[in-house]
Amino acid sequence: MQAMSNIFNTREIAIGIWIIIGLFCFVSFGKGRKSLQQFIKAAVQRQLVVLYLAIFLYCGLVVYALYLMNFWQWSFLKDTIIWTVLSGIGMLMRHEQSNGFKNHMKNYLKDAISMTAIVVFVSSANTFNIWIELISVPILVILGGAQAYAENEPRSDYKRVVKVLQCILVAYGLIAISYSLHGIIGEYQEFFATETLRNFLLPVVLLIAFIPFYYTFALYSAYEVVLIQLKCPIAGELSLVKHLKRRLCKYAGINLSKIEQFYLYRQYANPFIKSKEDIDRFFDWLVYKDIDKIILKHKILAIDDLPWDAVVRVTLKNGTVVTGEYGYWTNAFHNEPNGEIIFVENGEVLNELQVDEIISIEQIGSFTP
């Protein structure tokens, strides 16, 4: 235990002990063992193993570069491994194509330099003894779970429960911070040493250094998703698939923002590909489209959120108001030069309305087919 305490603080040891106990209890049941086996099987697929190795190799090179610059030292090994496993791999696993690379990085950087990160770092500088940590860890987990459950309950009496739980958690946080600050004041020279500052900055430095790897991963994922969606109708035509890949690479290159725009826009202009001429015509046409403007228009009007059975009121730029049953919209590529069109049926009248001419669409009811 003494050797372990030189590497991990008492809170980390307590969390590790409870994780081991939880896993032991989980695998004691037949269903638990089966679920764990399925999870391990899914986690060690060949593609994921290659990704894990690439991440560790890249982070190893980053650490070596930081070591040569006299920033990284061996006492940071534990924090580096934890960051690589939880943040590095976790970042890639949580990547969502639709949210965009810039938004992801903005959120991660904000979390890394937030006041919460500073508080967590300070409160972890001097932890309670192992027995207090062993008792407090499961209690905090239970209280946190209860708070999350109560927050999702619409009943008003649960709001009082949420406030009580929040007060308890805040009180524990203040006690932990006060205890840690007391220890820091007693050994302030050690805490305010250069090593402590570098240890605090380590997650931020690793995150910034990880950006090129994350960018490459996001770019590859975006290409893979878009190509799968585009080549589905022509999967058997290898020459068309290759031509499609060449035109897409020429259009987007290594510009992740452009391929992400294309990913969001694909549903608004999905081409019917039967020949190389169709592919060329589509990408030649795409060059002249303001994709950001079209995507923003869809968000403002919330066209994609309308249910199939909506009765809508549509207001046009010229002041005309059209009401009726929402039909569907056809994409811009196949309606060129008119652009996107939605259909609103009122009795026997089928109104074709250009999206560019619409100011607002409001659902006022539902119809029965």
Short mmCIF file of the C-alpha atoms (twelve columns), coordinates in Angstrom:
data_MODEL
# 
_entry.id   MODEL 
# 
loop_
_atom_site.group_PDB 
_atom_site.id 
_atom_site.type_symbol 
_atom_site.label_atom_id 
_atom_site.label_alt_id 
_atom_site.label_comp_id 
_atom_site.label_asym_id 
_atom_site.label_seq_id 
_atom_site.Cartn_x 
_atom_site.Cartn_y 
_atom_site.Cartn_z 
_atom_site.pdbx_PDB_model_num 
ATOM 1   C CA . MET A 1   0.000   0.000   0.000   1 
ATOM 2   C CA . GLN A 2   2.903   2.344   0.785   1 
ATOM 3   C CA . ALA A 3   4.411   1.831   -2.679  1 
ATOM 4   C CA . MET A 4   1.023   2.421   -4.289  1 
ATOM 5   C CA . SER A 5   0.450   5.617   -2.283  1 
ATOM 6   C CA . ASN A 6   3.662   7.016   -3.733  1 
ATOM 7   C CA . ILE A 7   2.072   6.810   -7.193  1 
ATOM 8   C CA . PHE A 8   -1.675  7.307   -6.513  1 
ATOM 9   C CA . ASN A 9   -3.355  9.528   -3.938  1 
ATOM 10  C CA . THR A 10  -5.850  8.024   -1.497  1 
ATOM 11  C CA . ARG A 11  -8.871  9.134   -3.561  1 
ATOM 12  C CA . GLU A 12  -7.561  7.390   -6.677  1 
ATOM 13  C CA . ILE A 13  -6.798  4.247   -4.651  1 
ATOM 14  C CA . ALA A 14  -10.321 4.275   -3.171  1 
ATOM 15  C CA . ILE A 15  -11.910 4.702   -6.615  1 
ATOM 16  C CA . GLY A 16  -9.769  1.843   -7.951  1 
ATOM 17  C CA . ILE A 17  -10.762 -0.450  -5.067  1 
ATOM 18  C CA . TRP A 18  -14.463 0.248   -5.595  1 
ATOM 19  C CA . ILE A 19  -14.146 -0.330  -9.344  1 
ATOM 20  C CA . ILE A 20  -12.543 -3.721  -8.667  1 
ATOM 21  C CA . ILE A 21  -15.277 -4.596  -6.147  1 
ATOM 22  C CA . GLY A 22  -17.961 -3.483  -8.605  1 
ATOM 23  C CA . LEU A 23  -16.479 -5.559  -11.432 1 
ATOM 24  C CA . PHE A 24  -16.204 -8.599  -9.156  1 
ATOM 25  C CA . CYS A 25  -19.869 -8.289  -8.139  1 
ATOM 26  C CA . PHE A 26  -20.875 -7.690  -11.757 1 
ATOM 27  C CA . VAL A 27  -19.144 -10.819 -13.106 1 
ATOM 28  C CA . SER A 28  -20.508 -12.935 -10.240 1 
ATOM 29  C CA . PHE A 29  -23.787 -13.097 -12.172 1 
ATOM 30  C CA . GLY A 30  -24.143 -15.056 -15.394 1 
ATOM 31  C CA . LYS A 31  -25.639 -12.136 -17.306 1 
ATOM 32  C CA . GLY A 32  -22.903 -9.863  -16.006 1 
ATOM 33  C CA . ARG A 33  -20.162 -12.199 -17.239 1 
ATOM 34  C CA . LYS A 34  -21.847 -12.474 -20.624 1 
ATOM 35  C CA . SER A 35  -22.212 -8.688  -20.928 1 
ATOM 36  C CA . LEU A 36  -18.572 -8.164  -19.935 1 
ATOM 37  C CA . GLN A 37  -17.439 -10.730 -22.508 1 
ATOM 38  C CA . GLN A 38  -19.461 -8.986  -25.205 1 
ATOM 39  C CA . PHE A 39  -18.022 -5.614  -24.173 1 
ATOM 40  C CA . ILE A 40  -14.432 -6.924  -24.280 1 
ATOM 41  C CA . LYS A 41  -15.096 -8.588  -27.630 1 
ATOM 42  C CA . ALA A 42  -16.425 -5.313  -29.052 1 
ATOM 43  C CA . ALA A 43  -13.557 -3.289  -27.553 1 
ATOM 44  C CA . VAL A 44  -10.794 -5.471  -29.038 1 
ATOM 45  C CA . GLN A 45  -11.941 -5.478  -32.646 1 
ATOM 46  C CA . ARG A 46  -9.070  -5.204  -35.085 1 
ATOM 47  C CA . GLN A 47  -9.924  -1.649  -36.183 1 
ATOM 48  C CA . LEU A 48  -10.122 -0.434  -32.583 1 
ATOM 49  C CA . VAL A 49  -6.892  -2.168  -31.568 1 
ATOM 50  C CA . VAL A 50  -5.122  -0.424  -34.454 1 
ATOM 51  C CA . LEU A 51  -6.611  2.883   -33.263 1 
ATOM 52  C CA . TYR A 52  -5.466  2.251   -29.664 1 
ATOM 53  C CA . LEU A 53  -1.932  1.482   -30.843 1 
ATOM 54  C CA . ALA A 54  -1.873  4.612   -33.016 1 
ATOM 55  C CA . ILE A 55  -3.035  6.763   -30.080 1 
ATOM 56  C CA . PHE A 56  -0.419  5.363   -27.694 1 
ATOM 57  C CA . LEU A 57  2.312   5.689   -30.325 1 
ATOM 58  C CA . TYR A 58  1.359   9.305   -31.062 1 
ATOM 59  C CA . CYS A 59  1.087   10.217  -27.365 1 
ATOM 60  C CA . GLY A 60  4.424   8.494   -26.767 1 
ATOM 61  C CA . LEU A 61  6.035   10.715  -29.400 1 
ATOM 62  C CA . VAL A 62  4.401   13.792  -27.863 1 
ATOM 63  C CA . VAL A 63  5.662   12.839  -24.399 1 
ATOM 64  C CA . TYR A 64  9.166   12.242  -25.758 1 
ATOM 65  C CA . ALA A 65  9.126   15.697  -27.392 1 
ATOM 66  C CA . LEU A 66  7.952   17.270  -24.111 1 
ATOM 67  C CA . TYR A 67  10.678  15.365  -22.274 1 
ATOM 68  C CA . LEU A 68  13.328  16.760  -24.624 1 
ATOM 69  C CA . MET A 69  11.955  20.253  -23.932 1 
ATOM 70  C CA . ASN A 70  12.334  19.614  -20.163 1 
ATOM 71  C CA . PHE A 71  8.567   19.916  -19.619 1 
ATOM 72  C CA . TRP A 72  7.651   16.259  -18.995 1 
ATOM 73  C CA . GLN A 73  9.180   14.155  -16.219 1 
ATOM 74  C CA . TRP A 74  8.676   10.626  -14.962 1 
ATOM 75  C CA . SER A 75  6.488   11.736  -12.054 1 
ATOM 76  C CA . PHE A 76  3.877   12.686  -14.700 1 
ATOM 77  C CA . LEU A 77  3.651   9.117   -16.048 1 
ATOM 78  C CA . LYS A 78  0.492   8.189   -14.118 1 
ATOM 79  C CA . ASP A 79  -1.361  11.377  -15.149 1 
ATOM 80  C CA . THR A 80  -0.208  10.939  -18.752 1 
ATOM 81  C CA . ILE A 81  -1.509  7.353   -18.962 1 
ATOM 82  C CA . ILE A 82  -4.817  8.330   -17.339 1 
ATOM 83  C CA . TRP A 83  -5.228  11.264  -19.755 1 
ATOM 84  C CA . THR A 84  -4.440  9.074   -22.771 1 
ATOM 85  C CA . VAL A 85  -6.941  6.372   -21.791 1 
ATOM 86  C CA . LEU A 86  -9.792  8.526   -20.478 1 
ATOM 87  C CA . SER A 87  -9.429  11.745  -22.486 1 
ATOM 88  C CA . GLY A 88  -7.531  10.747  -25.633 1 
ATOM 89  C CA . ILE A 89  -9.399  7.537   -26.438 1 
ATOM 90  C CA . GLY A 90  -12.605 8.887   -24.893 1 
ATOM 91  C CA . MET A 91  -12.464 11.964  -27.139 1 
ATOM 92  C CA . LEU A 92  -12.430 9.803   -30.271 1 
ATOM 93  C CA . MET A 93  -15.151 7.472   -28.982 1 
ATOM 94  C CA . ARG A 94  -17.446 10.429  -28.234 1 
ATOM 95  C CA . HIS A 95  -16.875 12.097  -31.580 1 
ATOM 96  C CA . GLU A 96  -20.124 12.982  -33.341 1 
ATOM 97  C CA . GLN A 97  -19.956 13.804  -37.021 1 
ATOM 98  C CA . SER A 98  -22.925 16.153  -36.937 1 
ATOM 99  C CA . ASN A 99  -21.534 18.333  -34.128 1 
ATOM 100 C CA . GLY A 100 -18.382 19.311  -35.979 1 
ATOM 101 C CA . PHE A 101 -14.667 19.243  -35.140 1 
ATOM 102 C CA . LYS A 102 -14.472 22.922  -34.097 1 
ATOM 103 C CA . ASN A 103 -17.344 22.589  -31.627 1 
ATOM 104 C CA . HIS A 104 -15.788 19.479  -30.105 1 
ATOM 105 C CA . MET A 105 -12.389 21.126  -29.640 1 
ATOM 106 C CA . LYS A 106 -13.959 24.298  -28.251 1 
ATOM 107 C CA . ASN A 107 -15.804 22.263  -25.597 1 
ATOM 108 C CA . TYR A 108 -12.740 20.187  -24.666 1 
ATOM 109 C CA . LEU A 109 -10.485 23.259  -24.365 1 
ATOM 110 C CA . LYS A 110 -13.130 25.077  -22.333 1 
ATOM 111 C CA . ASP A 111 -13.346 22.134  -19.919 1 
ATOM 112 C CA . ALA A 112 -9.554  21.846  -19.683 1 
ATOM 113 C CA . ILE A 113 -9.056  25.484  -18.614 1 
ATOM 114 C CA . SER A 114 -12.331 25.996  -16.735 1 
ATOM 115 C CA . MET A 115 -12.646 26.923  -13.070 1 
ATOM 116 C CA . THR A 116 -13.929 23.395  -12.442 1 
ATOM 117 C CA . ALA A 117 -10.604 21.954  -13.635 1 
ATOM 118 C CA . ILE A 118 -8.745  24.284  -11.251 1 
ATOM 119 C CA . VAL A 119 -10.987 23.306  -8.313  1 
ATOM 120 C CA . VAL A 120 -10.575 19.584  -9.062  1 
ATOM 121 C CA . PHE A 121 -6.797  19.990  -9.260  1 
ATOM 122 C CA . VAL A 122 -6.621  21.906  -5.969  1 
ATOM 123 C CA . SER A 123 -8.980  19.509  -4.151  1 
ATOM 124 C CA . SER A 124 -6.893  16.536  -5.314  1 
ATOM 125 C CA . ALA A 125 -3.612  18.039  -4.101  1 
ATOM 126 C CA . ASN A 126 -4.233  16.848  -0.535  1 
ATOM 127 C CA . THR A 127 -6.854  14.115  -0.052  1 
ATOM 128 C CA . PHE A 128 -8.366  12.508  3.069   1 
ATOM 129 C CA . ASN A 129 -6.991  9.280   4.517   1 
ATOM 130 C CA . ILE A 130 -7.878  6.051   2.745   1 
ATOM 131 C CA . TRP A 131 -10.744 5.047   5.078   1 
ATOM 132 C CA . ILE A 132 -12.584 8.349   4.669   1 
ATOM 133 C CA . GLU A 133 -12.118 8.155   0.892   1 
ATOM 134 C CA . LEU A 134 -13.355 4.536   0.816   1 
ATOM 135 C CA . ILE A 135 -16.533 5.574   2.644   1 
ATOM 136 C CA . SER A 136 -17.120 8.839   0.750   1 
ATOM 137 C CA . VAL A 137 -16.649 7.509   -2.827  1 
ATOM 138 C CA . PRO A 138 -19.743 5.205   -2.920  1 
ATOM 139 C CA . ILE A 139 -21.819 7.775   -1.008  1 
ATOM 140 C CA . LEU A 140 -20.953 10.470  -3.556  1 
ATOM 141 C CA . VAL A 141 -21.764 8.115   -6.439  1 
ATOM 142 C CA . ILE A 142 -25.171 7.304   -4.920  1 
ATOM 143 C CA . LEU A 143 -25.933 10.970  -4.219  1 
ATOM 144 C CA . GLY A 144 -24.854 11.976  -7.743  1 
ATOM 145 C CA . GLY A 145 -27.019 9.254   -9.297  1 
ATOM 146 C CA . ALA A 146 -29.993 10.262  -7.135  1 
ATOM 147 C CA . GLN A 147 -29.552 13.902  -8.179  1 
ATOM 148 C CA . ALA A 148 -29.429 12.979  -11.875 1 
ATOM 149 C CA . TYR A 149 -32.597 10.869  -11.486 1 
ATOM 150 C CA . ALA A 150 -34.448 13.587  -9.564  1 
ATOM 151 C CA . GLU A 151 -33.506 16.262  -12.128 1 
ATOM 152 C CA . ASN A 152 -35.163 14.217  -14.884 1 
ATOM 153 C CA . GLU A 153 -38.422 13.830  -12.934 1 
ATOM 154 C CA . PRO A 154 -41.067 16.432  -13.883 1 
ATOM 155 C CA . ARG A 155 -42.883 16.341  -10.509 1 
ATOM 156 C CA . SER A 156 -42.421 19.455  -8.367  1 
ATOM 157 C CA . ASP A 157 -41.644 17.558  -5.133  1 
ATOM 158 C CA . TYR A 158 -38.479 16.209  -6.762  1 
ATOM 159 C CA . LYS A 159 -37.144 19.771  -7.099  1 
ATOM 160 C CA . ARG A 160 -36.788 19.960  -3.316  1 
ATOM 161 C CA . VAL A 161 -34.881 16.675  -3.389  1 
ATOM 162 C CA . VAL A 162 -32.541 18.085  -6.034  1 
ATOM 163 C CA . LYS A 163 -31.822 21.172  -3.882  1 
ATOM 164 C CA . VAL A 164 -31.076 19.033  -0.818  1 
ATOM 165 C CA . LEU A 165 -28.740 16.760  -2.779  1 
ATOM 166 C CA . GLN A 166 -26.997 19.754  -4.348  1 
ATOM 167 C CA . CYS A 167 -26.425 21.271  -0.913  1 
ATOM 168 C CA . ILE A 168 -24.930 18.009  0.388   1 
ATOM 169 C CA . LEU A 169 -22.594 17.679  -2.614  1 
ATOM 170 C CA . VAL A 170 -21.552 21.342  -2.405  1 
ATOM 171 C CA . ALA A 171 -20.896 20.959  1.330   1 
ATOM 172 C CA . TYR A 172 -18.666 17.931  0.714   1 
ATOM 173 C CA . GLY A 173 -16.845 19.829  -2.056  1 
ATOM 174 C CA . LEU A 174 -16.196 22.792  0.253   1 
ATOM 175 C CA . ILE A 175 -14.907 20.492  2.977   1 
ATOM 176 C CA . ALA A 176 -12.599 18.685  0.519   1 
ATOM 177 C CA . ILE A 177 -11.271 21.983  -0.871  1 
ATOM 178 C CA . SER A 178 -10.774 23.446  2.624   1 
ATOM 179 C CA . TYR A 179 -8.882  20.344  3.762   1 
ATOM 180 C CA . SER A 180 -6.745  20.417  0.635   1 
ATOM 181 C CA . LEU A 181 -6.034  24.158  1.005   1 
ATOM 182 C CA . HIS A 182 -5.022  23.584  4.624   1 
ATOM 183 C CA . GLY A 183 -2.447  21.068  3.441   1 
ATOM 184 C CA . ILE A 184 -1.285  23.354  0.637   1 
ATOM 185 C CA . ILE A 185 -0.756  26.265  3.051   1 
ATOM 186 C CA . GLY A 186 1.283   24.013  5.325   1 
ATOM 187 C CA . GLU A 187 3.505   22.961  2.412   1 
ATOM 188 C CA . TYR A 188 3.095   25.950  0.114   1 
ATOM 189 C CA . GLN A 189 6.674   25.884  -1.111  1 
ATOM 190 C CA . GLU A 190 6.200   22.377  -2.507  1 
ATOM 191 C CA . PHE A 191 2.790   23.138  -4.040  1 
ATOM 192 C CA . PHE A 192 3.882   26.361  -5.751  1 
ATOM 193 C CA . ALA A 193 6.968   24.739  -7.210  1 
ATOM 194 C CA . THR A 194 7.491   24.670  -10.995 1 
ATOM 195 C CA . GLU A 195 6.650   20.939  -11.063 1 
ATOM 196 C CA . THR A 196 3.139   21.606  -9.714  1 
ATOM 197 C CA . LEU A 197 2.463   24.218  -12.382 1 
ATOM 198 C CA . ARG A 198 3.641   21.862  -15.115 1 
ATOM 199 C CA . ASN A 199 1.497   19.076  -13.658 1 
ATOM 200 C CA . PHE A 200 -1.538  21.363  -13.803 1 
ATOM 201 C CA . LEU A 201 -0.778  22.421  -17.382 1 
ATOM 202 C CA . LEU A 202 -0.076  18.842  -18.516 1 
ATOM 203 C CA . PRO A 203 -3.706  18.003  -19.584 1 
ATOM 204 C CA . VAL A 204 -3.958  21.279  -21.531 1 
ATOM 205 C CA . VAL A 205 -0.611  20.691  -23.254 1 
ATOM 206 C CA . LEU A 206 -1.521  17.083  -24.112 1 
ATOM 207 C CA . LEU A 207 -4.897  18.200  -25.458 1 
ATOM 208 C CA . ILE A 208 -3.337  20.851  -27.706 1 
ATOM 209 C CA . ALA A 209 -0.692  18.377  -28.906 1 
ATOM 210 C CA . PHE A 210 -3.454  15.822  -29.591 1 
ATOM 211 C CA . ILE A 211 -5.314  18.151  -31.988 1 
ATOM 212 C CA . PRO A 212 -3.456  16.990  -35.172 1 
ATOM 213 C CA . PHE A 213 -4.230  13.336  -34.388 1 
ATOM 214 C CA . TYR A 214 -7.869  14.128  -33.593 1 
ATOM 215 C CA . TYR A 215 -8.146  16.199  -36.787 1 
ATOM 216 C CA . THR A 216 -6.806  13.302  -38.870 1 
ATOM 217 C CA . PHE A 217 -9.228  10.884  -37.196 1 
ATOM 218 C CA . ALA A 218 -12.196 13.239  -37.731 1 
ATOM 219 C CA . LEU A 219 -11.209 13.792  -41.374 1 
ATOM 220 C CA . TYR A 220 -10.932 10.041  -42.050 1 
ATOM 221 C CA . SER A 221 -14.258 9.372   -40.303 1 
ATOM 222 C CA . ALA A 222 -16.006 12.112  -42.257 1 
ATOM 223 C CA . TYR A 223 -14.710 10.793  -45.584 1 
ATOM 224 C CA . GLU A 224 -15.713 7.250   -44.661 1 
ATOM 225 C CA . VAL A 225 -19.270 8.225   -43.706 1 
ATOM 226 C CA . VAL A 226 -19.830 10.433  -46.753 1 
ATOM 227 C CA . LEU A 227 -18.370 7.911   -49.190 1 
ATOM 228 C CA . ILE A 228 -20.491 5.096   -47.798 1 
ATOM 229 C CA . GLN A 229 -23.644 7.186   -48.197 1 
ATOM 230 C CA . LEU A 230 -22.791 8.410   -51.688 1 
ATOM 231 C CA . LYS A 231 -21.555 5.148   -53.187 1 
ATOM 232 C CA . CYS A 232 -24.423 2.967   -51.919 1 
ATOM 233 C CA . PRO A 233 -26.370 3.225   -55.213 1 
ATOM 234 C CA . ILE A 234 -23.235 2.397   -57.253 1 
ATOM 235 C CA . ALA A 235 -21.457 -0.067  -54.946 1 
ATOM 236 C CA . GLY A 236 -21.188 -2.625  -57.751 1 
ATOM 237 C CA . GLU A 237 -19.675 -0.162  -60.231 1 
ATOM 238 C CA . LEU A 238 -16.023 0.016   -59.144 1 
ATOM 239 C CA . SER A 239 -15.060 2.542   -61.819 1 
ATOM 240 C CA . LEU A 240 -17.825 4.914   -60.661 1 
ATOM 241 C CA . VAL A 241 -16.846 4.442   -56.994 1 
ATOM 242 C CA . LYS A 242 -13.216 5.336   -57.776 1 
ATOM 243 C CA . HIS A 243 -14.301 8.343   -59.822 1 
ATOM 244 C CA . LEU A 244 -16.571 9.455   -56.979 1 
ATOM 245 C CA . LYS A 245 -13.683 9.207   -54.491 1 
ATOM 246 C CA . ARG A 246 -11.413 11.241  -56.762 1 
ATOM 247 C CA . ARG A 247 -13.987 14.013  -57.205 1 
ATOM 248 C CA . LEU A 248 -14.775 14.132  -53.483 1 
ATOM 249 C CA . CYS A 249 -11.052 14.344  -52.590 1 
ATOM 250 C CA . LYS A 250 -10.583 17.070  -55.199 1 
ATOM 251 C CA . TYR A 251 -13.571 18.979  -53.821 1 
ATOM 252 C CA . ALA A 252 -12.699 18.772  -50.088 1 
ATOM 253 C CA . GLY A 253 -9.023  17.760  -49.897 1 
ATOM 254 C CA . ILE A 254 -7.859  17.851  -46.266 1 
ATOM 255 C CA . ASN A 255 -10.299 20.640  -45.435 1 
ATOM 256 C CA . LEU A 256 -12.337 19.023  -42.649 1 
ATOM 257 C CA . SER A 257 -14.716 21.966  -42.469 1 
ATOM 258 C CA . LYS A 258 -15.631 21.455  -46.131 1 
ATOM 259 C CA . ILE A 259 -16.264 17.723  -45.787 1 
ATOM 260 C CA . GLU A 260 -18.346 18.351  -42.645 1 
ATOM 261 C CA . GLN A 261 -20.403 20.895  -44.564 1 
ATOM 262 C CA . PHE A 262 -20.879 18.319  -47.290 1 
ATOM 263 C CA . TYR A 263 -21.942 15.749  -44.653 1 
ATOM 264 C CA . LEU A 264 -24.626 18.086  -43.319 1 
ATOM 265 C CA . TYR A 265 -25.751 19.111  -46.793 1 
ATOM 266 C CA . ARG A 266 -25.923 15.635  -48.342 1 
ATOM 267 C CA . GLN A 267 -29.584 15.134  -47.388 1 
ATOM 268 C CA . TYR A 268 -30.571 18.383  -49.109 1 
ATOM 269 C CA . ALA A 269 -28.914 17.497  -52.412 1 
ATOM 270 C CA . ASN A 270 -28.580 13.743  -52.811 1 
ATOM 271 C CA . PRO A 271 -27.697 13.009  -56.451 1 
ATOM 272 C CA . PHE A 272 -28.987 10.103  -58.532 1 
ATOM 273 C CA . ILE A 273 -25.691 8.688   -59.746 1 
ATOM 274 C CA . LYS A 274 -25.754 6.463   -62.811 1 
ATOM 275 C CA . SER A 275 -22.671 7.618   -64.699 1 
ATOM 276 C CA . LYS A 276 -19.427 9.584   -64.394 1 
ATOM 277 C CA . GLU A 277 -21.208 12.511  -66.025 1 
ATOM 278 C CA . ASP A 278 -23.724 12.552  -63.147 1 
ATOM 279 C CA . ILE A 279 -20.858 12.684  -60.636 1 
ATOM 280 C CA . ASP A 280 -19.059 15.471  -62.510 1 
ATOM 281 C CA . ARG A 281 -22.260 17.502  -62.910 1 
ATOM 282 C CA . PHE A 282 -23.052 17.180  -59.203 1 
ATOM 283 C CA . PHE A 283 -19.625 18.346  -57.979 1 
ATOM 284 C CA . ASP A 284 -19.399 21.106  -60.586 1 
ATOM 285 C CA . TRP A 285 -22.782 22.345  -59.391 1 
ATOM 286 C CA . LEU A 286 -21.777 21.998  -55.727 1 
ATOM 287 C CA . VAL A 287 -18.812 24.378  -56.087 1 
ATOM 288 C CA . TYR A 288 -21.165 27.313  -56.654 1 
ATOM 289 C CA . LYS A 289 -23.516 26.592  -53.729 1 
ATOM 290 C CA . ASP A 290 -23.378 28.484  -50.426 1 
ATOM 291 C CA . ILE A 291 -23.747 25.409  -48.243 1 
ATOM 292 C CA . ASP A 292 -23.537 27.312  -44.946 1 
ATOM 293 C CA . LYS A 293 -26.426 29.536  -46.014 1 
ATOM 294 C CA . ILE A 294 -28.600 26.564  -47.001 1 
ATOM 295 C CA . ILE A 295 -27.902 24.662  -43.768 1 
ATOM 296 C CA . LEU A 296 -28.633 27.801  -41.714 1 
ATOM 297 C CA . LYS A 297 -31.902 28.278  -43.598 1 
ATOM 298 C CA . HIS A 298 -32.994 24.748  -42.709 1 
ATOM 299 C CA . LYS A 299 -32.138 25.353  -39.044 1 
ATOM 300 C CA . ILE A 300 -34.026 28.659  -38.924 1 
ATOM 301 C CA . LEU A 301 -37.116 27.205  -40.561 1 
ATOM 302 C CA . ALA A 302 -36.752 23.851  -38.708 1 
ATOM 303 C CA . ILE A 303 -37.937 22.083  -41.848 1 
ATOM 304 C CA . ASP A 304 -36.192 18.851  -40.845 1 
ATOM 305 C CA . ASP A 305 -38.072 18.766  -37.513 1 
ATOM 306 C CA . LEU A 306 -41.556 18.772  -39.078 1 
ATOM 307 C CA . PRO A 307 -43.415 15.446  -38.616 1 
ATOM 308 C CA . TRP A 308 -44.823 13.730  -41.696 1 
ATOM 309 C CA . ASP A 309 -48.432 14.438  -40.584 1 
ATOM 310 C CA . ALA A 310 -48.013 18.176  -39.857 1 
ATOM 311 C CA . VAL A 311 -50.531 20.816  -40.831 1 
ATOM 312 C CA . VAL A 312 -48.488 23.975  -41.380 1 
ATOM 313 C CA . ARG A 313 -48.811 27.713  -41.835 1 
ATOM 314 C CA . VAL A 314 -46.157 29.052  -44.240 1 
ATOM 315 C CA . THR A 315 -45.353 32.756  -44.544 1 
ATOM 316 C CA . LEU A 316 -43.594 33.915  -47.719 1 
ATOM 317 C CA . LYS A 317 -41.434 36.989  -48.338 1 
ATOM 318 C CA . ASN A 318 -44.179 38.649  -50.374 1 
ATOM 319 C CA . GLY A 319 -46.581 38.441  -47.418 1 
ATOM 320 C CA . THR A 320 -48.597 35.474  -48.722 1 
ATOM 321 C CA . VAL A 321 -49.666 32.935  -46.080 1 
ATOM 322 C CA . VAL A 322 -50.290 29.346  -47.169 1 
ATOM 323 C CA . THR A 323 -51.854 26.718  -44.871 1 
ATOM 324 C CA . GLY A 324 -52.342 23.038  -45.476 1 
ATOM 325 C CA . GLU A 325 -50.909 19.555  -45.073 1 
ATOM 326 C CA . TYR A 326 -47.129 19.419  -45.260 1 
ATOM 327 C CA . GLY A 327 -46.102 17.037  -48.000 1 
ATOM 328 C CA . TYR A 328 -42.342 16.783  -48.428 1 
ATOM 329 C CA . TRP A 329 -39.415 18.744  -49.833 1 
ATOM 330 C CA . THR A 330 -37.322 17.949  -52.861 1 
ATOM 331 C CA . ASN A 331 -33.635 18.661  -52.891 1 
ATOM 332 C CA . ALA A 332 -31.971 21.603  -54.576 1 
ATOM 333 C CA . PHE A 333 -29.794 19.623  -56.983 1 
ATOM 334 C CA . HIS A 334 -32.722 18.035  -58.794 1 
ATOM 335 C CA . ASN A 335 -34.737 21.266  -58.835 1 
ATOM 336 C CA . GLU A 336 -32.020 23.470  -60.265 1 
ATOM 337 C CA . PRO A 337 -32.329 26.355  -61.076 1 
ATOM 338 C CA . ASN A 338 -35.348 26.795  -58.764 1 
ATOM 339 C CA . GLY A 339 -33.644 25.315  -55.713 1 
ATOM 340 C CA . GLU A 340 -35.378 23.422  -52.919 1 
ATOM 341 C CA . ILE A 341 -39.145 23.157  -52.931 1 
ATOM 342 C CA . ILE A 342 -41.635 22.055  -50.274 1 
ATOM 343 C CA . PHE A 343 -45.186 20.963  -50.999 1 
ATOM 344 C CA . VAL A 344 -48.199 22.115  -48.977 1 
ATOM 345 C CA . GLU A 345 -51.576 20.621  -49.919 1 
ATOM 346 C CA . ASN A 346 -54.803 22.481  -49.205 1 
ATOM 347 C CA . GLY A 347 -57.809 20.537  -50.428 1 
ATOM 348 C CA . GLU A 348 -57.135 19.742  -54.070 1 
ATOM 349 C CA . VAL A 349 -54.549 22.521  -54.427 1 
ATOM 350 C CA . LEU A 350 -50.905 21.428  -54.249 1 
ATOM 351 C CA . ASN A 351 -48.709 24.438  -53.523 1 
ATOM 352 C CA . GLU A 352 -45.057 24.281  -54.577 1 
ATOM 353 C CA . LEU A 353 -43.139 26.707  -52.347 1 
ATOM 354 C CA . GLN A 354 -39.494 27.612  -52.849 1 
ATOM 355 C CA . VAL A 355 -37.522 27.382  -49.592 1 
ATOM 356 C CA . ASP A 356 -35.605 30.590  -50.409 1 
ATOM 357 C CA . GLU A 357 -38.908 32.504  -50.475 1 
ATOM 358 C CA . ILE A 358 -40.117 31.240  -47.078 1 
ATOM 359 C CA . ILE A 359 -39.869 33.378  -43.946 1 
ATOM 360 C CA . SER A 360 -41.369 30.953  -41.435 1 
ATOM 361 C CA . ILE A 361 -43.054 27.558  -41.160 1 
ATOM 362 C CA . GLU A 362 -45.291 26.891  -38.165 1 
ATOM 363 C CA . GLN A 363 -47.029 23.611  -37.328 1 
ATOM 364 C CA . ILE A 364 -50.644 24.343  -36.418 1 
ATOM 365 C CA . GLY A 365 -51.956 20.794  -36.201 1 
ATOM 366 C CA . SER A 366 -51.808 17.259  -37.526 1 
ATOM 367 C CA . PHE A 367 -53.758 15.461  -40.223 1 
ATOM 368 C CA . THR A 368 -55.020 11.907  -40.493 1 
ATOM 369 C CA . PRO A 369 -54.091 10.218  -43.785 1 
# 
